[in-house]
Amino acid sequence: MHSKKLWLAGAGMCAILASPAFAQSTSASARVDNGPEVETLVVTARKRNEALQDVPVAVTAFAKADIERYKLNSVDELTRLTPGLQTSESSVSSGGSIALRGIGSGSTNYLGDQAVSINVDGMQVGTLNIRKTAQIDMAQIEVLRGPQALFFGKNSPGGVISFKTADPSYQKELEVSAGLEAVSQDAYIQGIVSGPVSDQVRVRLVGRYTKLNGYFDLKTVPPNGDPLIIPPSVDGYPIGEEYFIRGTVIAEPTDQLKINAKLTYYASDVVGGSATVSQRVACPFGAPLGQPNFPCVGDRDIYRGGGPAIASILVPGSPTTDQLGLRDNKQVLATIQADYQLTPSLTATSVTGYYWFDEMNAHNTSGGPKATLLVPYLPFEMKQFSQELRLASDFESQLNFTIGAFYETRDTDGAQDAVFLVGPTPAVVGTERSKQGQTAYSVFGQLIWKPIETLEISGGLRYSHEQKDLRFFYRGAEVTDRLKVDELSFSNVSPELTGAYHFSPDLMAFASYKRGFKSGGFDAGFTNGTIGRAPAGSFANTFDEENVEGFEAGLKGSVGRTLSFGVTAYRYEYKDLQVGAYDPVTISFKVLNAAAAKIQGLELEGNWRTPVRGLSVRATAAYNDAKFEDFLSGCYVGQTPAAGCNRTPNAAGAFLEQDLSGRRLNNAPPITAYGGLLYSFSPTDGIDVDLTFDAEYSDSYTTNLRQSPYDRQGAFTKLNAGVRIFDVSRKWELSLLARNLTNEFIYASSSTITFTGSGTGTAAGRIGDTGASVTRGREVLMSLAYRF
């Protein structure tokens, strides 16, 4: 079946063989000729400016015109346009998870690095909480697929998403815009001021305020005398406010020196904690277990209640008596890039970055209107500083180079507590707090050799060293002595070798060998009080480093200014792949190492300006075969030996593990595809119109590491459409964008509901209910912008 789907996707791609490799220009002059042209993008995938079609890297890039047209204001919105990209929410403070080609780190450990990193203006941010900061006023986005160990800091075995924010303009600009999402009634207003203040200095200031009015409907049931059924304090989620401001200063005091400084501040105040969006998606016995009866599968309806005020009294530091919870956070991101041209052919670059994230989270994780499990205290703070120095050449000779050094420090502080309401008296686990300090440094270098004009051979490596230390506290007392290990260190050498051959100026083939790694670390997952009962030196909470090795090859080409295309094939093997899972029985989070996994596949991309005036086509398709080769995982709740829970029996004879060797990785659909149309025309003099329509398809995929029959998102197709009207001078713009027109019900992460299911590993196993973090359904976005 999959081969047939791949053949159909490939046949469709061969008809247009299109790629987001090139942006679509929307200038008035282009429209007069024959509609939007295919415009070459310049990317920095190798930390030097190169045309996308010439860089031997699998990268999907979006120019400013695409970002505005498709409203790509967050990482989540990139998934429909990028082959193999998946994102999901999280109920802990890790910021969720991102998977690319099926490679991700899960969302259970806020101390660890993600396999797919986020880079903002040259700084590698160490937590996915940055994805919750609206990516406002973007200039360009690059998604680098596959291991990126050489140029992007550290710990990027799955890929890198690189954001470049807009720089100050050379002319004075003032822009005011506002928008409204019709389903949720979320509204925003934004202002931008930009331009020169002197011959050497330009500035840009952007501010945005968003009022969240709740996309999901929160519902309850009649209490019928049950004191634990408490109506939620609001009727929607998320409800709250977001504030965003960024200032940019570019100074060019001399012809040789350019300094680009950016400072971003973001704050969010939301009623309801991070678990509020989670809802039941499967009830095997027809009605929710451990809850009053309510519809098991909703859409925008989430059945959730509050909790008794005593939960806050029992947990020191709890921020609210409303046990629906809250999620308030603040973020600061500062970057300074300085480029100094030592000679016409040598450029020295310094990138300094600072990131601070501070959040207070509290939520009701009961999975229904009756309070059974509350997390009234979930604070998290992280401070990160990084410094990178590079020297790059641009000689008119056969040989060029890039060398550099990288340094990072990071301090992380997080805590969690839980209150159980399954008996007459609330039971409190006790606050668990972990504080981690880590330091990393690396040196790297690459040589680029062109023995002949059409052939390029590049090779490089990065040496990395990282140290981590952990302090653990339980109920206010330090219990670090109970850990088996409280200090870790890792060293790694990751080489890369690439060859690229230009058959012509418009056709290039490349092949690469890459190795990468992600350091091991400490598992900060909630232990449900186990740490408090552990003897000294006995508690193991570490996981091993992850290593990847493999190959990829590709073909990039273009035909004039009308067609660009890209094809990439890859095969990578992962050892000790880091994976995370929630155990609803012990109510604890775990990071595990899958002994071996392999991914291999084919990706097709492209962009075609058709002969029809003003009509262009954009499409992608991907086949991804991502499987565990050697992995013993814990059993899902209620799994019987006949269903595969038949490994590692305990003293009572119940089995604890299942063999997932040969099973697909989580969040790795075998087939994904995207196709979109853009039709641009001028109905009257001075007015331009863009009409867009696109469809995205995803095969089914597993949404939890333990892979119960209900941890599966079925195949789906989403339809999107939009219209944008603006004058040729871009003085004003009106747009309407509809996403997920068919209102597909989609989730990327799931788990068994706590306190449901029993008998795991025995013939009497009884499977539990499944809950999932469901993404938004149909959305209709309206916006208006006016530029003075």
Legacy VTK file of the C-alpha trace (Angstrom):
# vtk DataFile Version 3.0
C-alpha trace
ASCII
DATASET POLYDATA
POINTS 788 float
0.000 0.000 0.000
2.789 2.385 0.920
4.648 1.694 -2.319
1.490 2.562 -4.276
1.098 5.821 -2.358
4.757 6.648 -2.956
4.385 5.940 -6.697
1.355 8.228 -6.889
3.140 10.966 -4.957
6.215 10.587 -7.140
4.160 10.670 -10.329
2.479 13.870 -9.227
5.802 15.359 -8.288
7.376 14.460 -11.591
4.599 16.380 -13.314
5.615 19.580 -11.552
8.784 18.537 -9.705
8.567 21.578 -7.499
10.502 22.832 -4.428
10.344 25.596 -1.843
13.953 26.101 -2.863
12.979 29.378 -4.511
10.670 32.083 -3.244
7.914 33.632 -5.306
8.441 37.306 -5.938
5.370 39.510 -5.702
6.758 42.696 -7.200
4.553 44.736 -9.490
7.052 44.548 -12.342
7.033 40.754 -12.208
3.226 40.713 -12.407
3.176 42.921 -15.488
5.458 40.488 -17.310
3.869 37.133 -16.540
2.964 36.732 -12.898
5.330 35.994 -9.991
8.856 34.887 -10.793
10.844 32.185 -9.040
13.426 34.152 -7.085
16.715 32.701 -5.849
17.084 32.514 -2.061
20.355 33.061 -0.224
20.801 30.775 2.802
23.401 30.339 5.544
23.274 26.560 6.014
27.111 26.471 6.010
27.545 29.795 7.883
28.273 31.618 4.654
25.932 33.259 2.164
25.126 30.832 -0.664
22.336 30.433 -3.195
19.994 27.694 -2.048
20.288 25.809 -5.290
24.088 25.728 -4.919
24.376 24.627 -1.278
24.825 20.823 -0.888
22.470 20.543 2.074
18.876 19.277 2.376
17.172 22.522 3.347
13.678 23.955 2.944
13.656 27.754 2.992
10.947 30.393 3.150
11.441 34.000 2.092
9.620 36.968 3.611
6.910 36.855 0.912
6.039 33.235 1.825
6.106 34.016 5.546
3.604 36.831 5.051
1.434 34.950 2.559
1.041 31.817 4.713
1.244 33.597 8.093
4.159 31.454 9.285
4.314 33.024 12.738
5.339 29.947 14.741
7.218 26.678 14.445
3.930 24.753 14.469
2.792 26.460 11.259
5.838 25.169 9.355
4.675 21.548 9.557
2.349 21.716 6.570
5.050 23.098 4.262
8.070 21.064 5.391
8.491 17.341 4.571
8.575 15.152 7.692
8.216 17.942 10.299
5.992 17.229 13.352
5.392 19.305 16.484
3.403 18.582 19.634
2.448 20.172 22.945
3.639 18.992 26.344
2.241 18.905 29.865
5.668 19.637 31.370
8.007 22.614 30.980
10.083 21.272 28.093
8.146 23.372 25.595
6.750 20.384 23.702
8.594 18.395 21.080
9.687 18.577 17.460
10.375 15.584 15.229
11.948 15.713 11.769
12.046 12.537 9.669
10.771 10.822 12.824
13.762 11.915 14.929
12.837 13.796 18.090
13.495 13.680 21.815
9.976 13.636 23.199
8.734 16.173 25.702
9.353 14.618 29.104
12.703 16.118 30.114
13.225 19.849 30.451
16.927 19.358 31.303
17.828 17.731 27.989
18.490 19.075 24.522
16.146 18.431 21.635
17.208 16.420 18.598
15.812 19.185 16.367
17.279 22.480 17.507
15.973 26.010 17.076
18.419 28.729 16.053
17.318 32.365 16.237
19.550 35.029 14.680
22.576 32.796 15.075
21.933 31.608 18.650
21.155 27.958 19.327
18.375 28.095 21.948
18.509 25.220 24.428
14.787 24.693 25.009
11.750 24.378 22.785
9.933 26.902 24.954
11.214 29.405 22.410
8.709 27.936 19.946
5.931 29.341 22.111
7.276 32.818 21.526
5.486 34.124 18.442
8.054 34.349 15.658
7.073 37.877 14.697
8.553 39.981 11.888
10.562 37.221 10.260
12.840 37.829 7.266
13.636 34.194 6.441
13.219 30.653 7.776
15.484 27.706 6.957
14.711 24.097 7.926
17.853 21.956 7.672
16.945 18.287 7.589
19.211 15.574 8.982
22.234 15.799 11.330
23.803 19.275 11.540
26.739 18.708 13.858
29.344 20.776 11.998
28.005 24.327 12.009
25.151 24.598 14.506
26.522 24.595 18.003
25.829 21.137 19.345
23.183 18.476 19.770
21.373 18.614 16.417
21.142 14.980 15.212
17.669 15.462 13.740
17.985 18.871 12.134
17.860 22.618 12.742
15.129 25.217 12.298
16.847 28.561 11.754
14.967 31.855 12.054
16.305 35.171 10.813
14.344 38.156 12.041
13.858 41.288 9.950
16.580 43.942 9.954
16.069 47.709 9.906
15.228 49.191 6.527
17.263 51.779 4.640
14.219 54.043 4.345
11.833 55.198 7.043
8.857 52.886 7.560
5.829 52.879 9.820
3.389 49.991 9.760
0.296 49.225 11.798
-1.579 45.926 11.475
-4.348 44.066 13.238
-5.838 40.602 12.964
-8.676 38.413 14.181
-9.157 34.628 14.230
-12.867 34.043 13.702
-13.281 30.734 15.595
-11.455 31.636 18.792
-11.941 35.405 18.497
-8.232 35.785 19.265
-7.164 39.284 18.184
-3.877 41.131 17.861
-2.527 44.558 17.043
1.036 45.166 15.881
3.219 48.135 15.071
6.598 48.450 13.318
8.901 51.461 13.115
12.053 51.129 11.030
14.673 53.203 9.273
17.991 55.052 9.512
18.862 57.428 12.333
22.222 58.377 10.797
24.459 57.376 7.925
25.923 54.558 10.016
22.995 53.422 12.199
19.603 51.898 11.409
16.964 50.795 13.933
13.793 48.690 13.924
11.188 48.315 16.648
8.254 45.898 16.503
5.603 45.433 19.176
2.593 43.160 19.328
-0.277 42.616 21.739
-2.502 39.532 21.485
-5.754 38.872 23.297
-6.502 35.138 23.570
-10.202 34.337 23.858
-10.095 30.540 23.835
-10.112 28.295 20.788
-11.175 25.170 22.715
-14.458 25.055 24.647
-14.155 23.902 28.263
-17.144 21.930 29.516
-18.195 20.015 32.596
-21.100 17.791 33.718
-23.665 18.153 36.553
-21.908 17.395 39.872
-24.798 15.322 41.285
-23.419 15.830 44.755
-19.791 14.953 43.894
-17.581 17.609 45.571
-14.713 16.871 43.161
-16.707 17.959 40.106
-15.978 21.688 40.133
-16.820 23.797 37.068
-13.811 25.435 35.397
-13.352 29.136 36.039
-13.442 29.962 32.321
-15.266 28.467 29.350
-12.387 28.361 26.878
-8.690 27.660 26.439
-6.328 29.377 26.023
-7.664 32.602 27.513
-5.181 35.312 28.348
-2.775 37.848 26.905
0.565 37.869 25.093
3.039 40.744 24.826
5.900 40.896 22.366
8.530 43.518 21.587
11.802 43.393 19.664
14.356 46.099 19.044
17.113 45.856 16.434
20.074 48.159 15.898
22.508 47.827 12.998
25.639 49.942 13.171
28.249 50.167 10.414
30.866 52.540 11.854
33.375 51.612 9.131
33.296 49.919 5.760
34.823 46.831 7.371
32.663 46.485 10.512
28.951 45.681 10.848
27.218 45.118 14.199
23.688 43.708 14.406
22.146 43.738 17.908
18.670 42.380 18.710
16.703 42.268 21.955
13.372 40.418 22.262
10.974 40.345 25.204
7.892 38.121 25.362
5.353 37.580 28.141
2.301 35.345 28.271
-0.444 35.135 30.902
-2.871 32.260 30.272
-5.688 30.793 32.371
-5.334 27.013 32.373
-2.129 24.998 32.522
-0.283 23.246 29.745
-2.268 20.006 30.181
-5.594 21.777 29.636
-5.492 21.149 25.898
-5.259 17.389 26.490
-8.488 15.443 26.075
-9.637 11.847 25.865
-9.443 10.447 22.348
-10.261 6.782 23.058
-12.388 4.982 25.649
-12.165 1.218 24.934
-15.069 0.435 27.259
-17.445 2.972 25.750
-17.333 5.546 28.541
-14.546 7.294 30.443
-13.014 5.252 33.233
-12.805 6.855 36.680
-14.880 9.832 35.549
-18.570 10.706 35.199
-19.939 9.981 31.767
-19.160 12.539 29.082
-18.408 12.274 25.341
-15.081 10.478 25.041
-13.969 12.124 21.810
-14.696 15.772 21.335
-13.468 18.295 18.829
-13.174 21.752 20.242
-14.849 20.445 23.419
-12.570 19.615 26.344
-14.128 18.276 29.526
-12.102 19.640 32.404
-12.869 21.063 35.837
-11.198 22.852 38.667
-10.097 21.368 41.942
-10.513 21.967 45.683
-8.602 24.904 47.120
-6.940 22.576 49.643
-4.602 21.412 46.866
-2.888 24.795 46.912
-2.640 24.805 50.682
-0.970 21.394 50.673
1.673 22.396 48.121
3.993 25.257 49.121
4.505 27.731 46.306
1.309 26.895 44.431
0.394 30.055 42.516
-3.384 29.672 42.376
-6.389 28.325 44.205
-8.111 27.722 40.855
-6.932 24.217 40.029
-7.759 24.612 36.374
-4.306 26.173 36.590
-2.371 28.817 34.739
0.654 29.220 32.521
2.546 32.479 32.856
5.968 32.903 31.357
8.503 35.540 30.407
11.297 35.238 27.875
14.250 37.423 26.920
16.435 36.739 23.898
19.419 38.943 23.084
21.887 38.444 20.238
24.794 40.523 18.957
26.504 39.605 15.700
29.610 41.474 14.644
31.192 40.941 11.224
34.610 42.417 10.572
36.222 42.215 7.149
39.912 41.752 7.928
40.775 41.727 4.232
38.618 41.646 1.098
38.758 37.837 1.376
38.708 37.207 5.156
35.775 37.871 7.478
35.753 37.405 11.252
32.369 36.897 12.920
31.317 36.979 16.553
27.857 35.850 17.682
26.967 36.459 21.335
23.650 35.222 22.699
21.698 35.317 25.958
18.364 33.624 26.648
16.246 33.686 29.799
13.019 31.796 30.329
10.934 31.938 33.505
7.591 30.164 33.841
5.026 29.288 36.451
2.767 26.452 35.354
-0.049 24.714 37.232
-2.684 22.434 35.782
-5.394 19.861 36.216
-4.313 16.594 34.583
-7.418 14.595 35.548
-8.554 14.087 31.967
-12.176 14.829 32.810
-14.468 17.106 34.840
-13.812 15.263 38.098
-10.585 16.198 39.898
-8.385 13.127 40.398
-4.832 14.369 39.758
-3.621 17.962 40.101
-0.221 19.505 39.463
-0.520 22.798 41.337
3.181 23.696 41.208
5.375 23.446 38.124
7.917 26.304 37.974
10.779 26.359 35.502
13.658 28.767 34.861
16.564 28.604 32.436
19.448 30.979 31.743
21.733 30.410 28.780
24.777 32.264 27.436
26.648 31.345 24.270
29.561 32.737 22.300
30.706 31.717 18.835
33.721 32.996 16.908
34.297 32.254 13.217
36.816 33.101 10.533
35.783 32.471 6.925
37.635 32.992 3.662
36.368 33.912 0.216
39.491 33.564 -1.909
39.397 33.551 -5.678
41.231 30.260 -5.612
40.586 26.540 -5.341
40.656 26.431 -1.543
38.531 28.190 1.098
37.877 27.535 4.756
35.758 28.236 7.809
37.105 27.739 11.322
35.472 28.544 14.628
34.991 27.972 18.334
31.851 27.750 20.441
31.207 28.138 24.191
27.971 27.802 26.179
26.825 27.837 29.776
23.337 26.990 30.924
21.611 26.862 34.319
18.240 25.150 34.682
15.933 25.047 37.705
12.630 23.155 37.668
10.206 21.652 40.178
6.964 19.697 40.290
4.447 18.417 42.805
1.266 16.386 42.520
-1.927 15.974 44.536
-4.033 12.794 44.226
-7.779 12.998 44.867
-8.820 9.347 44.632
-9.779 8.851 48.265
-11.427 10.770 51.097
-8.176 12.621 51.878
-5.963 14.331 49.281
-2.514 12.730 49.001
0.491 14.933 48.273
3.664 13.502 46.751
5.963 16.317 47.827
7.833 18.836 45.722
10.735 17.523 43.668
13.230 20.119 42.433
16.259 19.688 40.199
18.971 22.223 39.442
21.354 21.542 36.604
24.447 23.411 35.535
26.149 22.658 32.262
29.078 23.928 30.243
29.921 23.073 26.673
32.680 24.077 24.289
33.676 22.991 20.807
35.987 23.818 17.937
35.174 23.214 14.295
36.545 23.700 10.837
35.734 23.051 7.197
37.792 23.131 3.995
36.137 23.701 0.623
38.214 22.604 -2.372
37.346 23.190 -6.024
39.858 21.237 -8.100
37.879 22.244 -11.192
35.163 24.837 -11.691
32.320 22.292 -11.652
33.442 20.124 -8.718
33.461 21.010 -5.043
34.722 18.775 -2.234
34.230 19.915 1.358
35.241 18.248 4.577
35.165 19.251 8.205
34.731 18.141 11.770
33.676 19.427 15.158
35.161 18.424 18.489
32.708 18.884 21.361
33.005 18.550 25.115
30.163 18.977 27.584
29.896 18.769 31.364
26.756 18.589 33.494
26.086 18.515 37.222
22.799 18.011 39.062
21.438 18.853 42.499
18.161 17.193 43.560
15.772 18.308 46.308
12.737 16.547 47.776
10.277 18.376 50.030
12.809 21.168 50.472
15.707 18.926 51.543
18.657 18.172 49.277
18.843 14.496 48.311
21.645 14.676 45.754
23.528 11.990 47.708
20.806 9.493 46.717
21.735 9.779 43.037
24.068 7.191 41.573
25.760 9.961 39.587
25.559 13.730 39.974
28.225 14.748 37.443
28.555 13.777 33.768
30.907 14.634 30.930
30.831 13.826 27.219
33.297 14.268 24.369
32.715 13.696 20.676
34.261 14.176 17.256
31.744 14.531 14.403
33.172 14.573 10.870
31.396 15.492 7.643
32.417 14.976 4.010
30.492 16.302 1.010
30.984 16.263 -2.716
29.019 18.434 -5.160
29.148 18.437 -8.948
27.599 21.070 -11.208
26.521 19.507 -14.476
25.571 23.020 -15.575
24.881 26.356 -13.873
21.321 25.113 -13.341
21.865 21.499 -12.245
23.845 20.229 -9.263
24.202 16.829 -7.567
25.652 16.268 -4.100
26.406 13.442 -1.688
27.355 13.662 1.992
28.633 11.465 4.782
27.777 12.790 8.237
28.150 11.883 11.862
26.474 13.628 14.752
25.719 13.257 18.421
23.578 14.535 21.253
25.041 14.425 24.715
23.533 12.270 27.410
22.304 13.745 30.634
20.093 13.644 33.675
16.429 12.746 33.569
14.510 15.438 35.434
11.176 13.685 35.072
8.870 13.537 38.077
9.692 10.432 40.147
6.405 10.388 42.140
8.344 10.465 45.396
10.665 7.556 44.542
13.673 9.803 45.060
12.552 10.364 48.674
12.588 6.627 49.420
15.813 5.760 47.622
18.902 4.732 49.631
22.064 6.801 49.228
23.813 6.274 45.900
21.046 4.103 44.439
18.806 6.308 42.285
19.673 6.082 38.599
18.377 8.944 36.466
20.901 9.265 33.664
20.745 8.384 29.979
23.482 7.827 27.420
24.574 10.056 24.557
22.957 9.572 21.165
25.041 8.989 18.027
24.095 9.069 14.353
25.980 8.133 11.204
24.878 7.966 7.612
24.624 9.346 4.116
22.415 11.555 2.022
22.488 12.532 -1.638
20.521 14.969 -3.663
19.862 16.696 -6.935
18.975 20.392 -7.230
18.093 22.171 -10.418
16.210 24.918 -12.138
14.924 25.747 -15.579
15.298 29.435 -16.264
13.285 31.536 -13.819
10.212 29.328 -13.925
11.044 25.959 -12.377
13.144 24.794 -9.456
13.299 21.293 -8.047
15.054 19.216 -5.443
15.361 15.499 -4.691
17.045 14.130 -1.560
17.657 10.510 -0.548
19.005 9.644 2.907
19.921 6.768 5.174
21.012 7.237 8.797
21.573 4.834 11.675
21.120 5.956 15.265
22.653 4.311 18.298
21.246 4.889 21.782
18.464 7.054 20.357
17.036 9.129 23.214
13.286 8.683 23.602
10.908 9.863 26.311
7.748 8.378 27.759
5.211 9.002 30.522
4.405 6.063 32.798
0.811 6.508 34.019
1.190 3.665 36.525
4.088 5.150 38.508
3.044 8.673 37.424
6.607 9.415 36.408
8.506 10.488 33.301
11.408 8.590 31.811
14.061 9.198 29.166
15.280 5.943 27.628
17.889 4.942 25.066
16.661 2.821 22.176
19.674 0.655 21.335
19.408 1.164 17.584
17.159 2.830 15.017
17.393 3.478 11.288
15.748 6.013 9.013
15.861 6.064 5.237
13.759 7.815 2.685
13.220 10.094 -0.260
12.115 13.739 -0.360
10.900 15.686 -3.387
10.322 19.430 -3.448
9.641 22.085 -5.982
8.207 25.322 -7.305
6.908 25.944 -10.836
5.790 29.151 -12.489
3.374 27.745 -15.035
2.760 29.095 -18.552
-0.614 30.351 -17.316
-0.146 34.017 -16.500
0.054 34.524 -12.730
-0.266 30.840 -11.795
2.446 28.993 -9.885
2.522 25.583 -8.207
4.382 24.484 -5.107
4.650 20.885 -3.886
6.548 18.478 -1.670
6.375 14.736 -1.084
8.325 12.512 1.264
8.685 8.806 1.961
10.233 8.017 5.333
11.018 4.509 6.571
11.930 5.087 10.232
12.116 2.022 12.479
13.564 0.802 15.748
16.132 -1.889 15.061
16.755 -2.882 18.672
14.576 -1.567 21.491
12.922 -2.985 24.598
10.271 -0.551 25.752
7.954 -0.569 28.728
4.538 -2.073 28.091
1.510 0.126 27.644
-1.078 0.007 30.418
-3.181 -3.158 30.254
-1.008 -4.815 27.596
-1.117 -8.590 27.893
1.584 -11.127 27.017
-0.501 -12.150 24.009
-0.408 -8.518 22.824
3.382 -8.430 23.087
4.139 -7.582 26.724
6.244 -10.715 27.177
9.737 -9.591 28.186
11.455 -9.148 31.580
9.101 -10.624 34.200
9.124 -9.214 37.730
9.096 -11.241 40.972
5.315 -11.635 40.742
5.510 -13.018 37.212
4.103 -9.951 35.452
6.056 -8.896 32.360
7.445 -5.355 32.229
8.703 -4.847 28.676
7.835 -5.343 25.019
10.123 -5.687 22.009
9.588 -2.817 19.576
12.335 -3.907 17.168
11.072 -3.445 13.630
8.287 -1.057 14.708
8.050 2.464 13.324
9.328 5.408 15.316
6.832 7.811 16.830
5.689 10.768 14.742
7.097 9.239 11.572
4.339 8.886 8.955
5.600 6.845 5.991
4.110 9.222 3.418
3.568 12.970 3.595
2.747 15.279 0.720
1.853 18.902 0.096
0.593 20.722 -2.975
-0.360 24.355 -3.349
-1.498 26.834 -5.990
-0.824 30.560 -6.078
-2.727 32.689 -8.581
-1.755 36.356 -8.768
-3.546 38.953 -10.846
-4.393 42.664 -11.016
-8.156 43.267 -11.249
-7.628 47.031 -11.635
-4.686 49.368 -12.012
-2.770 49.656 -8.776
-4.427 46.653 -7.048
-2.888 43.174 -6.785
-4.553 39.970 -5.589
-3.029 36.677 -4.417
-5.251 33.597 -4.265
-3.831 30.491 -2.573
-5.127 26.972 -2.188
-3.175 24.039 -0.813
-3.663 20.532 0.513
-1.484 18.512 2.864
-1.619 14.751 3.360
-0.145 12.661 6.143
-0.129 8.904 6.517
-1.028 7.499 9.936
1.608 7.507 12.681
2.132 6.445 16.299
1.882 9.148 18.952
3.350 7.445 22.045
6.534 5.480 22.657
4.663 2.508 24.142
2.446 2.254 21.078
-0.899 1.011 22.316
-3.562 0.412 19.634
-5.085 3.785 20.568
-1.814 5.733 20.365
-2.296 6.270 16.680
-3.283 9.242 14.594
-5.047 8.139 11.448
-4.197 9.378 7.983
-5.615 12.781 7.164
-5.801 15.463 4.492
-6.015 19.151 5.383
-7.183 21.861 3.004
-6.211 25.515 3.291
-7.095 28.588 1.244
-6.378 32.281 1.307
-6.822 35.619 -0.442
-4.598 38.688 -0.115
-5.430 42.091 -1.631
-2.936 44.951 -1.656
-1.898 47.944 -3.681
1.225 47.780 -5.826
3.103 50.153 -3.526
2.325 47.802 -0.593
0.854 50.747 1.327
-2.055 48.657 2.525
-2.906 44.967 2.608
-6.016 42.950 3.462
-5.830 39.180 3.854
-8.062 36.247 4.722
-6.544 32.815 5.411
-8.499 29.637 6.209
-6.641 26.648 7.675
-7.886 23.091 7.988
-11.112 23.742 6.133
-12.323 20.177 6.700
-11.797 20.539 10.474
-9.577 17.453 10.816
-9.122 16.103 14.358
-5.349 15.677 14.743
-2.892 15.006 17.552
0.834 14.305 17.699
1.268 13.088 21.300
-0.828 10.828 23.523
-0.666 8.668 26.641
-2.842 6.466 28.829
-4.983 8.453 31.262
-3.687 8.079 34.817
-5.738 5.738 37.050
-7.231 3.863 34.081
-6.226 0.385 32.992
-4.738 -2.450 35.042
-3.077 -5.867 34.965
-0.200 -4.846 32.706
1.952 -7.809 31.724
-0.600 -10.406 32.765
-3.389 -12.278 31.014
-5.888 -10.200 33.016
-4.651 -6.941 31.454
-7.291 -4.248 31.039
-6.382 -1.418 28.691
-6.957 2.156 29.840
-8.355 5.294 28.240
-6.127 7.414 26.014
-5.665 11.169 26.160
-3.954 13.384 23.607
-2.977 17.001 23.011
-5.204 17.865 20.080
-4.195 20.557 17.618
-6.567 23.269 16.493
-9.203 22.448 13.918
-10.607 24.925 11.430
-9.224 28.479 11.694
-10.080 31.617 9.747
-7.547 34.432 10.069
-8.327 37.980 8.967
-5.725 40.753 8.993
-5.274 44.324 7.804
-1.997 46.223 7.488
-1.339 49.859 6.624
2.097 51.269 5.901
2.859 54.980 6.137
LINES 1 789
788 0 1 2 3 4 5 6 7 8 9 10 11 12 13 14 15 16 17 18 19 20 21 22 23 24 25 26 27 28 29 30 31 32 33 34 35 36 37 38 39 40 41 42 43 44 45 46 47 48 49 50 51 52 53 54 55 56 57 58 59 60 61 62 63 64 65 66 67 68 69 70 71 72 73 74 75 76 77 78 79 80 81 82 83 84 85 86 87 88 89 90 91 92 93 94 95 96 97 98 99 100 101 102 103 104 105 106 107 108 109 110 111 112 113 114 115 116 117 118 119 120 121 122 123 124 125 126 127 128 129 130 131 132 133 134 135 136 137 138 139 140 141 142 143 144 145 146 147 148 149 150 151 152 153 154 155 156 157 158 159 160 161 162 163 164 165 166 167 168 169 170 171 172 173 174 175 176 177 178 179 180 181 182 183 184 185 186 187 188 189 190 191 192 193 194 195 196 197 198 199 200 201 202 203 204 205 206 207 208 209 210 211 212 213 214 215 216 217 218 219 220 221 222 223 224 225 226 227 228 229 230 231 232 233 234 235 236 237 238 239 240 241 242 243 244 245 246 247 248 249 250 251 252 253 254 255 256 257 258 259 260 261 262 263 264 265 266 267 268 269 270 271 272 273 274 275 276 277 278 279 280 281 282 283 284 285 286 287 288 289 290 291 292 293 294 295 296 297 298 299 300 301 302 303 304 305 306 307 308 309 310 311 312 313 314 315 316 317 318 319 320 321 322 323 324 325 326 327 328 329 330 331 332 333 334 335 336 337 338 339 340 341 342 343 344 345 346 347 348 349 350 351 352 353 354 355 356 357 358 359 360 361 362 363 364 365 366 367 368 369 370 371 372 373 374 375 376 377 378 379 380 381 382 383 384 385 386 387 388 389 390 391 392 393 394 395 396 397 398 399 400 401 402 403 404 405 406 407 408 409 410 411 412 413 414 415 416 417 418 419 420 421 422 423 424 425 426 427 428 429 430 431 432 433 434 435 436 437 438 439 440 441 442 443 444 445 446 447 448 449 450 451 452 453 454 455 456 457 458 459 460 461 462 463 464 465 466 467 468 469 470 471 472 473 474 475 476 477 478 479 480 481 482 483 484 485 486 487 488 489 490 491 492 493 494 495 496 497 498 499 500 501 502 503 504 505 506 507 508 509 510 511 512 513 514 515 516 517 518 519 520 521 522 523 524 525 526 527 528 529 530 531 532 533 534 535 536 537 538 539 540 541 542 543 544 545 546 547 548 549 550 551 552 553 554 555 556 557 558 559 560 561 562 563 564 565 566 567 568 569 570 571 572 573 574 575 576 577 578 579 580 581 582 583 584 585 586 587 588 589 590 591 592 593 594 595 596 597 598 599 600 601 602 603 604 605 606 607 608 609 610 611 612 613 614 615 616 617 618 619 620 621 622 623 624 625 626 627 628 629 630 631 632 633 634 635 636 637 638 639 640 641 642 643 644 645 646 647 648 649 650 651 652 653 654 655 656 657 658 659 660 661 662 663 664 665 666 667 668 669 670 671 672 673 674 675 676 677 678 679 680 681 682 683 684 685 686 687 688 689 690 691 692 693 694 695 696 697 698 699 700 701 702 703 704 705 706 707 708 709 710 711 712 713 714 715 716 717 718 719 720 721 722 723 724 725 726 727 728 729 730 731 732 733 734 735 736 737 738 739 740 741 742 743 744 745 746 747 748 749 750 751 752 753 754 755 756 757 758 759 760 761 762 763 764 765 766 767 768 769 770 771 772 773 774 775 776 777 778 779 780 781 782 783 784 785 786 787
